[in-house]
């Protein structure tokens, strides 16, 4: 009986705390404000291969359990790290109390997991120390980002390749823009996809080889 009463009290506290917003998604949202800085101003910041700004940076990034942060600048070694994420307690409590879908009815804990709203980066301030690269090679760096983006987003690029349209295939073709226009780059991407037979590593290698050999 005492245990049941404590559970009822707990439910009441959670309901009261959510009464002004309706659900976990509305409280926490799909993004989180983070600060990213380095010892070098103007370094390019990329999340999962997409540029979001330059150091120093403070702004929202999408919550996710799989987020790769990279910092790059000409003449410096690129630094890459995985952002650590932890679960927000509110949607997890709702799920534990059997209150999935509480509030407006249009959101739920399941929805929060799908959108990434249950993840929060900790800590939310990142400082990256960039080291000078005395063997800096523009061509090598260009090939590195082509391979990395191609492998990281292999599945989505394969989906978009047939239509020759989409943000991923356009972003990849833009990375190849120093040697090819968009149409030629997309054709090269298609050939590399076919040659790689669905393997991410092979796709990256095939694409970089074609890019390197292009006149």
C-alpha positions as CSV (number, residue, x, y, z in Angstrom):
1,X,0.0,0.0,0.0
2,X,2.8,2.4,0.9
3,X,4.6,1.6,-2.3
4,X,1.4,2.3,-4.3
5,X,0.9,5.6,-2.5
6,X,4.5,6.6,-3.3
7,X,4.0,5.8,-6.9
8,X,0.9,7.9,-7.1
9,X,2.7,10.8,-5.5
10,X,5.5,10.4,-8.0
11,X,3.1,10.4,-10.9
12,X,1.4,13.5,-9.5
13,X,4.8,15.3,-9.2
14,X,5.7,14.5,-12.8
15,X,2.3,15.5,-14.1
16,X,2.5,18.8,-12.3
17,X,6.0,19.5,-13.6
18,X,4.8,18.9,-17.2
19,X,1.5,20.7,-17.0
20,X,2.8,23.8,-18.6
21,X,4.4,22.1,-21.6
22,X,2.5,18.9,-22.3
23,X,5.3,16.4,-23.1
24,X,9.0,15.6,-23.0
25,X,9.6,16.6,-26.6
26,X,8.2,20.1,-25.9
27,X,10.3,20.5,-22.7
28,X,13.6,19.4,-24.1
29,X,13.3,19.7,-27.8
30,X,15.3,18.1,-30.5
31,X,18.3,20.4,-30.2
32,X,20.7,21.5,-27.5
33,X,22.9,24.6,-27.1
34,X,26.6,23.7,-27.1
35,X,29.8,25.8,-27.1
36,X,32.7,24.6,-29.3
37,X,36.0,26.4,-29.2
38,X,39.7,25.8,-30.1
39,X,43.1,27.4,-29.8
40,X,42.6,28.6,-33.4
41,X,39.8,31.0,-34.4
42,X,38.0,30.4,-37.7
43,X,38.4,26.6,-37.6
44,X,35.6,24.9,-39.5
45,X,33.2,22.8,-37.4
46,X,31.5,19.8,-38.9
47,X,28.8,17.5,-37.4
48,X,28.5,14.2,-39.2
49,X,30.2,15.7,-42.2
50,X,28.1,18.9,-42.4
51,X,29.5,22.3,-41.7
52,X,27.7,24.1,-38.9
53,X,30.0,27.1,-38.3
54,X,33.5,28.2,-37.2
55,X,35.3,28.5,-33.9
56,X,34.3,30.1,-31.5
57,X,30.8,28.7,-31.8
58,X,27.8,28.7,-29.6
59,X,24.5,27.4,-31.0
60,X,22.0,24.5,-31.2
61,X,22.9,21.1,-32.5
62,X,20.6,18.2,-33.1
63,X,20.4,15.6,-30.2
64,X,21.6,12.2,-31.2
65,X,23.4,9.2,-29.8
66,X,25.7,9.0,-32.8
67,X,27.3,12.4,-33.4
68,X,30.8,12.9,-34.8
69,X,32.4,16.3,-34.3
70,X,35.3,17.3,-36.5
71,X,37.4,20.5,-36.4
72,X,39.6,21.4,-39.4
73,X,41.6,24.4,-40.6
74,X,44.2,24.7,-43.4
75,X,47.7,24.0,-42.0
76,X,46.4,22.1,-38.9
77,X,45.7,18.5,-38.2
78,X,42.0,17.6,-38.3
79,X,40.6,16.6,-34.9
80,X,37.6,14.2,-34.8
81,X,35.7,13.1,-31.7
82,X,32.4,11.4,-30.8
83,X,30.1,13.6,-28.7
84,X,29.0,11.8,-25.6
85,X,25.3,11.8,-25.0
86,X,23.2,10.9,-22.0
87,X,19.5,10.3,-21.7
88,X,17.3,13.1,-20.5
89,X,15.5,11.9,-17.3
90,X,12.0,13.3,-18.1
91,X,11.0,11.0,-21.1
92,X,12.6,8.0,-19.4
93,X,10.5,8.7,-16.2
94,X,7.4,9.0,-18.3
95,X,8.2,5.7,-20.0
96,X,8.8,4.0,-16.7
97,X,5.5,5.1,-15.3
98,X,3.6,3.9,-18.3
99,X,2.7,7.5,-19.4
100,X,3.9,7.2,-23.0
101,X,2.0,9.8,-25.1
102,X,1.1,12.0,-22.0
103,X,0.0,15.5,-22.9
104,X,-1.2,16.5,-26.4
105,X,-1.2,12.9,-27.6
106,X,0.8,13.7,-30.7
107,X,4.2,12.9,-29.1
108,X,5.5,10.0,-27.1
109,X,8.6,8.6,-25.6
110,X,9.0,6.4,-28.7
111,X,8.8,9.6,-30.8
112,X,11.5,11.2,-28.6
113,X,13.8,8.3,-29.2
114,X,13.3,8.5,-32.9
115,X,13.9,12.2,-33.1
116,X,16.8,12.2,-30.7
117,X,15.1,14.4,-28.1
118,X,16.0,12.1,-25.3
119,X,19.7,12.7,-25.7
120,X,21.6,15.6,-24.1
121,X,25.3,16.2,-24.7
122,X,27.4,16.3,-21.5
123,X,29.4,18.4,-21.1
124,X,27.9,21.0,-23.4
125,X,31.2,22.9,-23.7
126,X,34.0,21.5,-25.9
127,X,37.5,22.8,-26.4
128,X,39.7,21.3,-29.1
129,X,43.4,21.9,-29.3
130,X,44.6,22.0,-33.0
131,X,48.2,21.1,-33.8
132,X,50.0,22.5,-36.8
133,X,50.5,20.1,-39.7
134,X,53.9,20.7,-41.2
135,X,53.1,18.1,-43.9
136,X,49.9,19.8,-44.9
137,X,48.7,18.6,-48.3
138,X,45.6,20.2,-49.8
139,X,45.0,17.2,-52.1
140,X,45.3,14.6,-49.3
141,X,42.9,16.6,-47.0
142,X,40.4,16.9,-49.8
143,X,40.5,13.1,-50.4
144,X,40.2,12.5,-46.7
145,X,36.9,14.4,-46.4
146,X,35.5,12.8,-49.6
147,X,36.2,9.3,-48.2
148,X,34.9,10.2,-44.7
149,X,31.7,11.7,-45.9
150,X,31.0,9.0,-48.4
151,X,31.5,6.2,-45.8
152,X,29.6,7.9,-43.0
153,X,26.6,8.6,-45.2
154,X,26.8,5.6,-47.6
155,X,23.2,4.4,-47.1
156,X,21.6,7.8,-47.7
157,X,23.8,8.5,-50.7
158,X,22.9,5.2,-52.3
159,X,19.2,6.1,-51.9
160,X,19.6,9.5,-53.5
161,X,21.9,8.4,-56.3
162,X,19.1,7.1,-58.5
163,X,17.2,10.4,-58.4
164,X,20.4,12.5,-58.6
165,X,18.9,14.7,-56.0
166,X,19.1,15.1,-52.2
167,X,21.2,16.9,-49.6
168,X,23.7,14.1,-49.1
169,X,24.6,13.4,-52.7
170,X,24.8,17.1,-53.4
171,X,27.0,17.7,-50.4
172,X,29.3,14.9,-51.6
173,X,29.4,16.1,-55.1
174,X,30.3,19.6,-53.8
175,X,33.3,18.1,-51.9
176,X,34.5,16.9,-55.3
177,X,33.9,20.3,-56.9
178,X,37.6,21.2,-57.3
179,X,37.8,18.6,-60.2
180,X,34.3,18.0,-61.3
181,X,31.0,19.8,-61.8
182,X,28.0,18.4,-60.0
183,X,26.6,16.2,-62.8
184,X,30.0,14.6,-63.4
185,X,30.6,14.1,-59.7
186,X,27.2,12.4,-59.4
187,X,28.0,10.0,-62.3
188,X,31.3,9.2,-60.6
189,X,29.5,8.5,-57.3
190,X,27.1,6.1,-59.1
191,X,30.0,4.2,-60.6
192,X,31.7,3.9,-57.3
193,X,28.5,2.7,-55.6
194,X,28.1,0.0,-58.3
195,X,31.7,-1.1,-58.0
196,X,31.7,-1.2,-54.2
197,X,28.7,-3.7,-54.1
198,X,27.2,-2.2,-51.0
199,X,30.4,-2.0,-48.9
200,X,31.1,1.4,-47.2
201,X,34.9,1.0,-47.2
202,X,35.1,-0.1,-50.8
203,X,32.8,2.8,-51.8
204,X,35.1,5.4,-50.1
205,X,38.2,3.8,-51.8
206,X,36.6,3.6,-55.2
207,X,35.4,7.2,-55.0
208,X,38.7,8.6,-53.9
209,X,40.6,6.7,-56.6
210,X,38.3,8.1,-59.3
211,X,38.7,11.6,-57.9
212,X,42.5,11.3,-57.7
213,X,42.8,9.9,-61.2
214,X,40.5,12.5,-62.7
215,X,42.2,15.1,-65.0
